[in-house]
């Protein structure tokens, strides 16, 4: 879970980034950026093939939540 920095009163300035890399050569194959993040939680599927990102953010003074699913079985591309 990623929380905004202490003293950061404006949550619209918070940005969370998820980076994807190949193992073992540590080559970055992509990243996903979440702007205005209040909290970001990651959940792995028990089989290890999917990753879910639950993003909580503020939009028009209301708290909203979005879920993004990543398919980790694809090669050479940012999973989506």
Contact map, one row per residue, 1 for C-alpha under 8 A:
11100000000000000000000000000000000000111100000000000000000000000000000000000000
11110000000000010000000000000000000001111000000000000000000000000000000000000000
11111000000000000000000000000000000001110000000000000000000000000000000000000000
01111101001001000000000000000000000011100000000000000000000000000000000000000000
00111111000000000000000000000000000000000000000000000000000000000000000000000000
00011111000000000000000000000000000000000000000000000000000000000000000000000000
00001111100000000000000000000000000000000000000000000000000000000000000000000000
00011111111000000000000000000000000000000000000000000000000000000000000000000000
00000011111000000000000000000000000000000000000000000000000000000000000000000000
00000001111111000000000000000000000000000000000000000000000000000000000000000000
00010001111111000000000000000000000111000000000000000000110000000000000000000000
00000000011111000000000000000000001110000000000000000000110000000000000000000000
00000000011111100000000000000000001100000000000000000000000000000000000000000000
00010000011111110000000000000000001111000000000000000000000000000000000000000000
00000000000011111000000000000000111110000000000000000000000000000000000000000000
01000000000001111100000000000000111010010000000000000000000000000000000000000000
00000000000000111110000000000011110000000000000000000000000000000000000000000000
00000000000000011111000000000011100000000000000000000000000000000000000000000000
00000000000000001111100000011111000000000000000000000000000000000000000000000000
00000000000000000111110000011110000000000000000000000000000000000000000000000100
00000000000000000011111001111100000000000000000000000000000000000000000000000000
00000000000000000001111111111000000000000000000000000000000000000000000000000000
00000000000000000000111111100000000000000000000000000000000000000000000000000000
00000000000000000000011111000000000000000000000000000000000000000000000000000000
00000000000000000000011111100000000000000000000000000000000000000000000000000000
00000000000000000000111111110000000000000000000000000000000000000000000000000000
00000000000000000000111011111000000000000000000000000000000000000000000000000000
00000000000000000011110001111100000000000000000000000000000000000000000000000000
00000000000000000011110000111110000000000000000000000000000000000000000000011100
00000000000000000011100000011111000000000000000000000000000000000000000000001100
00000000000000001111000000001111100000000000000000000000000000000000000000000100
00000000000000001110000000000111110000000000000000000000000000000000000000000000
00000000000000111100000000000011111000000000000000000000000000000000000000000000
00000000000000111000000000000001111110000000000000000010000000000000000000000000
00000000000111110000000000000000111110000000000000000000000000000000000000000000
00000000001111100000000000000000011111000000000000000000110000000000000000000000
00010000001101110000000000000000011111110000000000000011110000000000000000000000
01110000001001000000000000000000000111110000000000000011110000000000000000000000
11110000000000000000000000000000000011111000000000000011100000000000000000000000
11100000000000010000000000000000000011111100000000001111000000000000000000000000
11000000000000000000000000000000000000111110000000001110000000000000000000000000
10000000000000000000000000000000000000011111000000111100000000000000000000000000
00000000000000000000000000000000000000001111100000111000000000000000000000000000
00000000000000000000000000000000000000000111110111110000000000000000000000000000
00000000000000000000000000000000000000000011111111110000000000000000000000000000
00000000000000000000000000000000000000000001111100000000000000000000000000000000
00000000000000000000000000000000000000000000111111000000000000000000000000000000
00000000000000000000000000000000000000000001111111100000000000000000000100000000
00000000000000000000000000000000000000000001101111100000000000000000001110000000
00000000000000000000000000000000000000000001101111110000000000000000111110000000
00000000000000000000000000000000000000000111100111111000000000000000111100000000
00000000000000000000000000000000000000000111100001111100000000000011110000000000
00000000000000000000000000000000000000011110000000111110000000000011100000000000
00000000000000000000000000000000000000011100000000011111000000001111000000000000
00000000000000000000000000000000010011111000000000001111100000001110000000000000
00000000000000000000000000000000000011110000000000000111110000111100000000000000
00000000001100000000000000000000000111100000000000000011111000111000000000000000
00000000001100000000000000000000000111000000000000000001111111110000000000000000
00000000000000000000000000000000000000000000000000000000111111110000000000000000
00000000000000000000000000000000000000000000000000000000011111000000000000000000
00000000000000000000000000000000000000000000000000000000011111100000000000000000
00000000000000000000000000000000000000000000000000000000011111110000000000000000
00000000000000000000000000000000000000000000000000000001111011111000000000000000
00000000000000000000000000000000000000000000000000000001111001111100000000000000
00000000000000000000000000000000000000000000000000000111100000111110000000000000
00000000000000000000000000000000000000000000000000000111000000011111000000000000
00000000000000000000000000000000000000000000000000011110000000001111100000000000
00000000000000000000000000000000000000000000000000011100000000000111110000000000
00000000000000000000000000000000000000000000000001111000000000000011111000000001
00000000000000000000000000000000000000000000000001110000000000000001111100000011
00000000000000000000000000000000000000000000000011100000000000000000111111000011
00000000000000000000000000000000000000000000000111100000000000000000011111000011
00000000000000000000000000000000000000000000000011000000000000000000001111100010
00000000000000000000000000000000000000000000000000000000000000000000001111111010
00000000000000000000000000000000000000000000000000000000000000000000000011111000
00000000000000000000000000001000000000000000000000000000000000000000000001111100
00000000000000000000000000001100000000000000000000000000000000000000000001111110
00000000000000000001000000001110000000000000000000000000000000000000000000011111
00000000000000000000000000000000000000000000000000000000000000000000011111001111
00000000000000000000000000000000000000000000000000000000000000000000111100000111
